[in-house]
Amino acid sequence: MTTAYRTYKNGQTILDVATGRPATPFDYGAGHVVPVAALDPGLVYDASVEDYLSFFCALNYTAGQIKLAAGRNFKCDRKKTYRVEDLNYPSFAVPLKAASGKKGGSRDPVTVKYTRTLTNVGTAGTYRVSVSSQSPSVKIEVQPQLLSFRKLNEKKSYTVTFTSASRPSGTTSFAHLEWSDGKLTVGSPIAFSWT
């Protein structure tokens, strides 16, 4: 997922074969798989079984539904707060507040934060973040902007903050976050939806 490509070799966006128009992450997900690049991804988003069980709890799954999905008994802890955003997954689905009413509703900005942890599965290196976005109305801030890995299996976390004013309900937009050490690139698709 993190080593997939989203553009053709000439730099043009992949086309949706059904429409002939430029495709979006809703069409191609993270992009087209590159098996050779996947053999040496540099960094990975590691997630355990426990992470996915917590994700089920955040989705309000019942114990019966969790058993069907996970093949084992698990009860969500009622004292714990579960958030969908906490799953250590390479992509970001960012729900934002939609405008309401004929005049467009509130102009108050909405802020959504995600924390992710990367694990080094390659050589030592320093990775710098870059973000490209189709939506200038969404401010995207990543902290820290550099992650230095000195050894194999070392873990480093970062936080992404998305801030946006309301837009009409049903509006979607996309962005892409990449970590690169100059040789390897670790990408994450971002989808914004105003509901």
N, C-alpha and C positions, 0 to 999 in steps of 0.2 A: 504494500500500500504506500509506503513512504518513498519508494524508489520509482513509482509509476510516472509516466510522462503524460502531459496534457496538451502538448502542441506537436505538430509535425516537425520534421527536420528543418523546414523553411521558416519556422517560428509561428506559423498560422495555427489558430485554435483548431482542435479536432472537430470535425463536422459530425452532426447527428445524421446518420444514414437515412433515417425516416423522413426528415424534413429538409436536409441539405443545408441547414443553418448551423452556426457555431454551437457546439454542444456545451453543456454546463455540468457541474458535479451531479446534478439530478439525473443526467444522462449517462455519464461515464464513471461516477463515483470518484475515486482518487485518481483515475486515469487508466492508461493501458499498462499492463504488467510488463516489466522488463526482467525476465528470469535471471540473467547474468548479474544485473545490478542487485537483485534481491539476495544473492549469495554473499554480498559484502555491503550491508546497509549502513554500516558505521554506527548508527544509534537506533535503538528500538524503544517502543512504548510497551513496557512489560506489564501484563495484567494477570493476576492470579485468579483461581476459582473463587476465592473469597471476594475479590473485586466484582466479579460478575454476579455473585449472590447478593451483594449490597446493591448492585444496579437493579436487580429484580425487585428488591425491597423499595427502591426509589420509584419504580414503576407501579407500586402497590400490588404486586403479585401476591396471591394467597399462598399458604404453605403447600397446598395441593398443586397449584400451577408451577411453583418452584420445583417440586419433586418431579413433575413431568418433564420440565426443561433440564434440570440438573441431574436427575437420576439418583437423588439422595434427599433425605429429610433435612430441612432447614427452616427455622422460624426467624422472622425479622424481629429484632430487639425493639420493643415499643419505646424504650428510653433513648434510642439513638435516632439522630436525624440523618436520613439518607437523601442524597441529591444525585440526580441523573448526571449532572456536570462532573461528578467526582470519578467517573469511570476513566481510567488512564488509557484513553483511546486516541489514535492519531488524528481523527477528524473532529471538527467542532460544529455542532448544530446550535445556533444562537437564536433563541426566541426573543423578540423585542416587542414593545408595546405599540399596537396599532392606533392610528388616529380614529376618533369616533365623532360622529355628528357631521353635519354638512360643512362646517368650517374647518374640519380637520382635527378637532380634539386638542388635547393637551400638547404643549410644546416642551414639557418637562423632559429632560434627557433620562434615559434608562441606562443603567450600568449593569453589565453581567461579567462575572469573573470566573475564569477557569484556571486550575493549576494542573500541570502535567509533569510527569517525571520521565526523563530519558535515561536509558541504560546504554553504556558504551559496550559494543560487541566487536569493536575493531581496535585499531592502534590508538595511541594517545593523540590528542589534537584539540584545537580550540575551534569551536563552531560559533559563527555569527548569524543572527537572525535577520531575515528580511520578510516584509509583508507586501503583497500586491493586492489591491482591492478594486472592485468595480463600483463600490459605493463610497463616495467621498463623504457622505453624511454619517458614516460610522467611523468614529475615532478608535483606532486599534493601538494599544500600548502593550509591549512585551517587556517584562522585567525578570531577570537581567537580560541584556542583549547579547552577552557573550557567555558561553559555557565552555570551561576548560576541563578536559578529561585526561587524567594522567595514567590510568590503568584500566585493564579489562574488567568489565562488570561494574564499574563505578557508576553511581547514579547522581543525577543533577535535576533539580526541579526548576520550573519557570512558571510565571503567571501571565495570562493574557487578559487584558481588560478591554471590553467592548463598550463604547458609550455612543448612544444614538438618540435623536429626537424621534417622535412618533412619525409613522408614515401610514398610508392607507392599508387597511387590512387586505391580506393576500399578496402584498408586495414581497418579492424575494430578491436577494442579491448574493454575490459570492466574493470570496477573497481566498488567498492562498498564503500560508505561512511556511517558510523554509529555513532550516538550519543548514549551514554549509561550512566546511573547513577548507574550501577551495578545491577539494578533490571530490568529496562525497556530498550529496544533497539529500536532506531528509525532509520530505514535504508533507503538509497537512492541508486538506481542503477545508474551507469554512463556508457554511451556508447560513445566511441571515433570513429570518422570516418574521414578518410583522403580523401578529394575530390579535 
